[in-house]
Amino acid sequence: QSADGNKWKMSFVMPSKYGPDLPQAKDPSVTIKEVPSKIVAVAAFPGLVTDDDISQRESRLRKALQKDTQYRVKEDSVVEIAQYNPPFTLPFARRNEVALEVEGVDSAS
């Protein structure tokens, strides 16, 4: 969701084997861009996704990472939500993830 709370940003991850061979979208508001690789810490969970649930799961993930000796949450990391199922999937069978970008403890300065 954008900072003004009115717009959502959605992305799809495509396998790198397609590279620049992806077809162009007919809708000009849809763009294709390559994003740099990154390391993320993820907490998976089933069910429907609510704002409150995301907030609680992000908080738990951040707390767990405070105890990690290899990785820490990158300073400018924002929570990302991944949802893997079509809308008609029953809630108990859905797979979702909250993710935070991390960096190695040695690489952070």
Protein Blocks (a to p, Z undefined) as FASTA:
>chain_A
ZZkopaccddddddfklmmmbccdfblkbccdddddddddddddedjddfklmmmmmmmm
mmmmmmpckbccdfklccddddfbdfklcfklpccddddddddfklpZZ
